[in-house]
Amino acid sequence: MTVLEVLQSTTAYFQKRAIESPRLNAEHLIAHSLGKNRIELYLEFERPLSEPELAPLRELVRRRGQGEPLQHLLGTVEFADHVYLSDKRALIPRPETEQLVEYLCDLIWPENARILDVGTGSGVIALSLAARFPRAELQAVDLSADALMLARENAERLGISGRICFSQCHLLEKAEGAFDLIVANLPYVAANEAGQLAPELRHEPPVALYGGAAGDELIRELIATAPPHLRPGGLLALEIGINQESSLLDFLGAKNYHDISSKKDYAGAARFLFARYG
């Protein structure tokens, strides 16, 4: 079979398995298996593939067809102009989170701003902000030791491991001092929604998905405990789940935050909350 024939048959297989963006998935896996980029595939459409080349590709295709995330199979994910390591140790970064980073990068911060990323996971929020604001002081915390290991590996990959202090803790338990920005993409899926998740999400670490019975318990706990850790006028920025906007806006108001606002994601869902304190 030629590269083109393998691409066509793999795409058709993914279509039957209801894999989103089947052609793109097929291109990524074939390119990864052959050690090439996607553009190079188009220059080799007529090249026959040998059995030693096909064997590892078949296994990748089988695993993708069973719902294993593409990013786990590739071992990397693109986020905010950088390529990060991605595996089962932490939640795969989503485009929505990239949009949150874009919002924050558009704001004006003190040159030596202090930033805390709560629930850092693979570290993409903290590392993206570190790259954008080279003089900022950053701390990143997570409850998962595995996630922090991945975040440190990503920091080393980008060459900025010395600029971020990583700590293992629950929310703000080890936060030191006050910050200009506290940002968090915490688990926000309700426990009873597990059966409704896409197959890919079942490969994610549960600690990164489920926020409690209602889904927003961890977010509420952070909102309640953040004020002493915010500098006067400091910003709390949150990514939230579908249908959580209204009650969390009310909760922010009840906790005496001001300049409270929400923004929508690319799909038009209320996904981000911003509030200042002091």
C-alpha positions as CSV (number, residue, x, y, z in Angstrom):
1,M,0.0,0.0,0.0
2,T,1.2,3.5,-0.8
3,V,1.1,6.4,1.7
4,L,-2.0,7.8,0.0
5,E,-3.8,4.4,0.2
6,V,-2.9,4.0,3.9
7,L,-4.2,7.5,4.5
8,Q,-7.4,6.9,2.8
9,S,-8.1,3.5,4.5
10,T,-7.2,4.9,7.9
11,T,-9.5,7.9,7.4
12,A,-12.3,5.6,6.4
13,Y,-11.7,3.5,9.5
14,F,-11.8,6.5,11.8
15,Q,-15.0,7.7,10.1
16,K,-16.7,4.3,10.9
17,R,-15.4,4.6,14.5
18,A,-16.9,8.2,14.8
19,I,-13.5,9.7,15.4
20,E,-13.7,13.5,15.2
21,S,-11.6,15.0,12.3
22,P,-10.8,11.5,10.9
23,R,-8.5,12.7,8.1
24,L,-6.5,15.0,10.4
25,N,-6.1,12.2,12.9
26,A,-4.9,9.8,10.2
27,E,-2.4,12.3,8.9
28,H,-1.0,12.9,12.4
29,L,-0.6,9.2,13.2
30,I,1.0,8.3,9.8
31,A,3.4,11.2,10.0
32,H,4.3,10.3,13.6
33,S,4.8,6.7,12.8
34,L,7.1,7.5,9.8
35,G,9.0,10.2,11.7
36,K,7.9,12.9,9.3
37,N,5.7,16.0,9.5
38,R,2.3,16.2,7.9
39,I,3.5,18.3,4.9
40,E,6.1,15.7,4.0
41,L,3.4,13.1,3.6
42,Y,2.0,15.0,0.7
43,L,5.3,14.7,-1.1
44,E,5.4,10.9,-0.6
45,F,1.8,9.9,-1.5
46,E,3.0,7.4,-4.1
47,R,5.7,5.7,-2.0
48,P,4.9,2.1,-1.0
49,L,5.1,1.3,2.7
50,S,6.9,-1.7,3.9
51,E,5.6,-4.1,6.5
52,P,8.0,-2.9,9.2
53,E,6.6,0.6,8.6
54,L,3.0,-0.6,8.7
55,A,3.1,-2.7,11.8
56,P,3.6,0.1,14.4
57,L,1.1,2.3,12.6
58,R,-1.6,-0.4,12.8
59,E,-1.2,-0.5,16.6
60,L,-1.5,3.3,16.8
61,V,-4.6,3.3,14.6
62,R,-6.2,0.5,16.6
63,R,-5.7,2.4,19.9
64,R,-7.0,5.6,18.4
65,G,-10.1,3.8,17.1
66,Q,-10.7,2.6,20.7
67,G,-10.8,6.2,21.9
68,E,-7.3,6.7,23.2
69,P,-6.5,10.4,22.8
70,L,-4.5,11.4,19.8
71,Q,-2.2,13.5,22.0
72,H,-1.3,10.5,24.2
73,L,-0.4,8.5,21.1
74,L,1.7,11.4,19.7
75,G,3.2,12.2,23.1
76,T,2.9,15.9,22.5
77,V,0.3,18.7,22.2
78,E,0.5,22.2,20.6
79,F,-0.5,25.0,22.9
80,A,0.0,28.8,22.5
81,D,2.8,28.5,19.9
82,H,4.7,25.8,21.8
83,V,4.8,22.0,21.8
84,Y,4.4,20.3,25.2
85,L,4.7,16.8,26.3
86,S,1.3,15.2,26.9
87,D,0.4,11.8,28.5
88,K,-1.9,10.2,30.9
89,R,-0.4,12.0,33.9
90,A,-2.3,15.2,33.3
91,L,-5.4,16.6,31.5
92,I,-4.8,17.3,27.8
93,P,-4.8,21.1,27.3
94,R,-7.9,22.2,25.4
95,P,-8.3,25.1,23.0
96,E,-10.5,26.8,25.6
97,T,-7.6,27.0,28.0
98,E,-5.5,28.4,25.3
99,Q,-8.1,31.1,24.9
100,L,-7.9,31.9,28.6
101,V,-4.1,32.4,28.2
102,E,-4.8,34.7,25.3
103,Y,-7.1,36.9,27.4
104,L,-4.5,37.1,30.2
105,C,-1.7,37.9,27.8
106,D,-3.7,40.9,26.4
107,L,-3.8,42.5,29.9
108,I,-1.2,44.9,31.3
109,W,0.7,43.5,34.2
110,P,3.5,45.0,36.4
111,E,6.9,44.1,35.0
112,N,7.6,41.9,38.1
113,A,4.1,40.5,38.4
114,R,3.6,37.6,40.8
115,I,1.5,34.9,39.2
116,L,0.1,31.7,40.7
117,D,-1.3,28.8,38.5
118,V,-3.5,26.6,40.7
119,G,-4.1,23.0,39.4
120,T,-1.3,23.5,36.9
121,G,-1.5,20.0,35.4
122,S,0.9,19.7,32.5
123,G,2.0,23.3,33.2
124,V,0.9,24.9,30.0
125,I,-0.8,28.0,31.6
126,A,2.1,28.8,33.8
127,L,4.7,28.1,31.1
128,S,2.8,30.1,28.5
129,L,2.6,33.1,30.9
130,A,6.3,32.7,31.8
131,A,7.2,32.8,28.1
132,R,5.1,35.9,27.6
133,F,6.2,37.8,30.7
134,P,9.9,37.0,31.2
135,R,10.3,39.1,34.3
136,A,7.2,37.8,36.1
137,E,7.6,35.6,39.2
138,L,5.6,32.4,38.8
139,Q,4.4,29.6,41.2
140,A,2.5,26.6,40.0
141,V,0.7,24.1,42.3
142,D,-1.1,20.8,41.8
143,L,-2.4,18.0,44.0
144,S,-1.0,15.3,41.7
145,A,2.7,14.4,41.9
146,D,2.5,12.8,38.4
147,A,1.1,16.0,36.9
148,L,3.9,18.1,38.5
149,M,6.5,15.7,37.2
150,L,5.1,16.3,33.7
151,A,4.9,20.1,34.2
152,R,8.6,20.1,35.3
153,E,9.5,18.1,32.2
154,N,7.7,20.7,30.1
155,A,9.5,23.5,31.8
156,E,12.9,21.9,31.1
157,R,11.8,21.3,27.5
158,L,11.2,25.1,27.1
159,G,14.3,26.0,29.0
160,I,12.5,28.0,31.7
161,S,12.5,25.5,34.6
162,G,14.4,27.9,36.8
163,R,11.7,30.6,36.6
164,I,8.8,28.6,38.1
165,C,8.4,27.2,41.6
166,F,6.4,24.0,41.5
167,S,4.7,22.7,44.6
168,Q,2.4,19.8,45.5
169,C,-0.6,20.8,47.5
170,H,-4.4,21.3,47.6
171,L,-5.3,24.6,46.1
172,L,-3.6,27.4,48.1
173,E,-2.2,25.5,51.0
174,K,1.4,26.2,50.0
175,A,0.9,29.6,48.3
176,E,3.6,32.0,49.4
177,G,2.7,35.7,49.6
178,A,0.2,37.7,47.6
179,F,-0.2,37.7,43.8
180,D,-1.2,40.0,41.0
181,L,-2.9,37.1,39.3
182,I,-4.3,33.7,40.4
183,V,-5.4,31.6,37.5
184,A,-7.0,28.2,37.6
185,N,-8.4,25.6,35.3
186,L,-9.7,23.3,38.0
187,P,-11.8,20.1,37.7
188,Y,-15.4,21.1,37.0
189,V,-17.2,17.9,35.9
190,A,-19.9,16.7,38.2
191,A,-19.4,13.2,39.6
192,N,-22.6,11.9,38.1
193,E,-21.7,13.0,34.6
194,A,-18.9,10.4,34.2
195,G,-21.1,8.2,31.9
196,Q,-21.8,11.2,29.6
197,L,-18.2,12.0,28.8
198,A,-16.6,11.5,25.4
199,P,-14.5,8.3,25.1
200,E,-11.3,10.3,25.0
201,L,-12.0,11.8,28.4
202,R,-12.2,8.4,30.0
203,H,-8.4,8.2,29.4
204,E,-7.8,11.3,31.4
205,P,-6.8,11.2,35.2
206,P,-10.1,11.4,37.2
207,V,-8.5,13.8,39.7
208,A,-8.2,16.3,36.8
209,L,-11.8,15.9,35.7
210,Y,-14.2,15.7,38.6
211,G,-14.8,18.6,40.9
212,G,-17.3,17.0,43.3
213,A,-21.0,16.2,43.4
214,A,-22.0,19.4,41.7
215,G,-18.8,19.9,39.8
216,D,-17.9,23.4,41.0
217,E,-16.9,22.6,44.6
218,L,-13.2,23.2,44.1
219,I,-13.8,26.4,42.2
220,R,-15.9,27.7,45.0
221,E,-13.3,26.7,47.6
222,L,-10.7,28.6,45.6
223,I,-12.9,31.7,45.3
224,A,-13.5,31.7,49.1
225,T,-9.8,31.2,50.0
226,A,-8.1,33.4,47.4
227,P,-8.6,36.9,48.8
228,P,-5.8,36.8,51.4
229,H,-3.5,35.7,48.5
230,L,-4.4,38.5,46.1
231,R,-2.6,41.9,46.1
232,P,-4.9,44.9,46.2
233,G,-6.8,44.8,42.9
234,G,-5.4,41.4,42.1
235,L,-7.2,39.3,39.5
236,L,-8.7,35.9,39.9
237,A,-9.2,34.2,36.5
238,L,-11.1,30.9,36.2
239,E,-12.1,28.4,33.6
240,I,-15.5,26.9,34.4
241,G,-17.9,24.3,33.1
242,I,-21.1,24.6,31.1
243,N,-24.0,26.1,33.1
244,Q,-21.8,27.1,36.0
245,E,-21.6,30.8,35.1
246,S,-24.6,32.3,36.9
247,S,-24.2,30.6,40.3
248,L,-20.4,31.3,40.4
249,L,-21.0,35.0,39.5
250,D,-23.3,35.3,42.4
251,F,-20.8,33.5,44.6
252,L,-18.0,35.9,43.6
253,G,-20.3,38.8,44.5
254,A,-21.2,37.3,47.8
255,K,-17.4,37.0,48.6
256,N,-16.9,40.7,48.0
257,Y,-15.0,40.5,44.7
258,H,-15.5,43.4,42.3
259,D,-15.1,44.1,38.5
260,I,-16.6,40.7,38.0
261,S,-17.1,39.6,34.4
262,S,-17.4,36.5,32.2
263,K,-16.3,35.7,28.7
264,K,-17.3,33.1,26.2
265,D,-15.2,30.4,24.5
266,Y,-14.9,29.9,20.8
267,A,-18.1,27.8,20.9
268,G,-20.1,30.6,22.5
269,A,-20.3,29.0,25.9
270,A,-19.7,31.1,29.1
271,R,-16.3,29.5,30.0
272,F,-14.2,32.1,31.8
273,L,-14.7,34.3,34.9
274,F,-12.6,37.2,36.0
275,A,-12.8,39.1,39.3
276,R,-10.7,41.4,41.3
277,Y,-10.3,41.8,45.1
278,G,-9.3,44.6,47.3
